Amino acid sequence: YCSMIRAGEVSGTLPEVLDRLIYIIEHEHAIKKKIKSALVYPIIVLVALSGAFVFLLMFVIPQFAKVFEAAGIELPMPTKVCIALYKALDQYWWAILIVLIGTVVSTTLYVKTEQGKLNKDKLLLKLPIIGTVIQKGAMARFASIFSLLQASGVSILETVTILANTIGNEAISLEFENLREKLQEGKGISGPLRSSQYFTPMIINMIAIGEETGDLDTMLSEVAKHYDFEVEYAVHRMSEMLGPLLMGLLAFIVGFFAMAIFFPIFDLTKTVK
């Protein structure tokens, strides 16, 4: 925001910059609100599943394990896994807790470093579904800010510098370092961007057309509108896909405990007969 306002002061288009900032803030707030609302149900389900998993592991499985061991039957693999997990939680819960706290603290400190931010943003971009939302959001911000700065008469080199600070993703911002070097060599924008792994073919082709026609700001403005729509669609698609994924996870956990408990019961019934 500070970089955009600084560009507006330099180019004399501060009102237009502030209008665009209002749009960006409102749009991103709406997207974040949709993402949070889409994640409420999955988070509740995951918390409930985790609680049920720990309860079954700590209080149900041990009771059945005593009966099975007394009967002297061969336990199937799911039951052995459950018993091993129970013993680990019962005897080494303090070590597990220390490892979890240490992992959370060390990860939090690492992602605050420059290299940590870069690796975190690279990882987020590679995640299925979520990475698509982040990439398209970055493309929408890139196109809208680029269009505004070009229409304001800001030079290409200064535009690239501002974009590197406003794109909101360290991995994508790093691409602008290479772009700035190519621009200083006298090359265009679309050519160097083709070697980037994060910029989509559509936005590169539209930049190439804008360079040829001399209407780059208008082209990028239309691209920004398109990607705004794409982000909303990607968020909607993400919320729709979470339901089946959670159902699959639920089915796996229920099936795992069912096999761990009922398979030995069937063997015990045969032994009794």
N, C-alpha and C positions, 0 to 999 in steps of 0.2 A: 504493500500500500504506500509506504514511504517513497519507494522508487518511482511508482506511478505518479504520485503527487509532485515529486521533484521534476519528472519529465513534463508534467503539465505546466509547471512554473517556467521551465526553460522555453517551452514551445508556445506559451501564451494561451493554452487551451485548458486551463484548470477547471472551468465549469464542466466541460465535456468529460474530463478525466474523473471528476467527482461523480458525475451521473453514471459513468461506467462502473465505478467502484460500488455505488449503491446497488446496481444490477447484480454485480458479482457477489456481493455480500448476501443479498436476498436470495439469489439463485442457489448459492452453496449452502445457505442455511436451510432452504427447502429440501435440498438433496440429503443433507445430513439428518434432517428430521425424518425423512422417508426411510433412510437406512436404519436409524435407531428404532423406529416403529416396526420395521421388518425383522429386527433382531430380538425384540422383546420376547416373543413366543419361543424361538429357539433357545434363548438363554434360560428361560424358565424350565423348558423340557430337559436341557442338559444338566441343570442343577438338580432336578428331580431324579434323573437317571443316575447321576453321581451319588446322590444320597442313597438311592435304592441299591446301587452296586456295593457301596461300603456296608450297608446294613446286612445284605445277604451274605457278604463275604465274612463279616465279623461275628454274626449271631446265628445264621441259619446253617451255613456250610459246616462249621465245627461240630454241631450236633449230629448231623448226618455222617460226618467223617468218623466219629466215635463208633457209631453203629456199624459202618462198613468195615472198619479195622477190626472190631470184635468178631465180625462174621468171617474175616479172613479171605474176602473175595478180592480178585484183581480189579483195581480201580482203573477206569478209562482215563485218557489224557485230560479231558476237560476238568475232571474231578481232581486230578493230581495238580493241575495248574491252580485251581481255586484253593486247595490246601496249602500249596507253596506260597501263594499271595497272602493268605491269612497268616501264616507263620511269619512272613516278612513284615507285615503290618503290626503284628502283635509283639514281635521281639525287637524290631529295628525301627519303630515308628519315629523315634527321636532323630535317627540318622536321616530318614526320609524327609522329615520336616526341615532339618538343617540344610539338606541338599536343595529342597524346593526354595527356601528363603534365600539361600546363597545364589541360586540360579536367577531368581527374580531381581535381586539387588544388583548382581553383576551385569545382567542383561540391560537393566535400566540405566546403569552408569555407562555401559558401552555404547548404547544408541544415542547418548548425548554427545559423544565424540564425533569428529568430522568423518572418520572412516566408518564409525558405527551407523551414522545417519545414512551414508551412501549405501552400505550393505543392507540396511533395513529397507530403504526405498527400492533397491534392486529386487529384494525378496518379495516385497509387496506387489511389484509389477509382474512377477512370475506366478503369483498365486492364481489358481483358476477362479473365474467369475469376478472376484474382488479386484484382481489386477486389471481386468478390462475396464471396470468402473473408474479406477484411478487413472489409467492411461487416457481414456476418453475425456475425463474431467480436465486433465493437464492439456490435452489438445484444444479443448474449448477455451481454456484460459489463455493459452499461447496465441490462438487465432484472434481472439477478441482484443487482447492487449497490443498485439502486433498491428492489427488494423487501426486501432486508435492512434498509436504512435506514428504510424506512417501517414495517416490523414492529418496529423498535427505537424508534419514537416520535420520530425526527428530523424537524424541520420541512421543508416542501417547499423553501423557499428555501435552507436549509442543504444539503439533499440535492442540489439542482441545482449548488450550488457545489462539493460534493465530487465529483459526477459529472464536472464539467468538468475536474477534475484526474486522474481515474482512467480515463477512457474510452480513452486511449492513441492518439488520433488528433486532431491539431490542427484539422482541417477540421470534424469532428463536434463537438469541444469548443466551437468558435466558435458553433455553433447554440445552446448553452446560455446565451450572453450575451443573445441575443434572448429566449430563454425566461424568463430571470430578470426581464427588464424587463416582460414580459407578466404574469408572476406578481405582480409588485409592483403592477400595475394592477388586480389582483383577478380576472384571467382564469384559466381552468383550465389543465390541462397538455396535454390532447389537442388542443385548438383551435390554440394556437400551433405545436404540432409538425406540424400538417398543412401548414404553409407550408415546412417543412424539406425539403431535397432528399435527405437521407441516411436519414431514419427511414422504415421500411417501413410500408405501410398496415396490415399485420397488427398491428404493435406499437402503432400509434396507436389502432386500433379497440379493442384489448384494454385500453389505458389508459382509453379513454372508458367502456368497460363497467365497469371497476374503479372509476372515479370515481362512476358512477351507483349502483353497488351498495354502495359503501363497503368493497370488498374488494380494494383495489388491490395490496396486497403479495402476496396469493395468486395473482392474475392474472399479475403480473409474474414470479413464481416459475415458473409453468407456461410462460410465454413464454421464459424463460431456458433451460429444459430443451429446448424445441423448437429454439431456435437453436443450442444445443450440438450437437444432432443434425444440424442443417442445415450447420454448419461442417464436421463430419466428412464428410458427403455431398459438399459442395463440394470438399473436398480430394481425395477419392477421384475425383470427376469430373475435376478438374484433372489428376491423374496419368494418367487414361485418355486425355485429349485431347492430352497432350504427345507420345505416340507417333506418331499420324498427322501432327501438325505437323512433327515432326522428319523423318519419311519424306518429306513434301512438300518440305522444305528440301533434303534430300539429293538428291531427284530433280531439283530445280531446278539445283543446283550441278553434278551429273553431266551433265545435259542441256546446260548452258551450255558446259562445257568440251568436250563431245562435238561440239557445233556449231562451236565455235571451232577445233577441230583437224580434224575430218573433212570439213566443208564445203569448205575449201580443198584438201584432198587429192582430193576428187572432181573439183574444177575442174582440179587439176593433172593428174589421170589423163586427163581429156578433152583437155587441151592436148597431152599426150604422144602420145595416139592421133592 
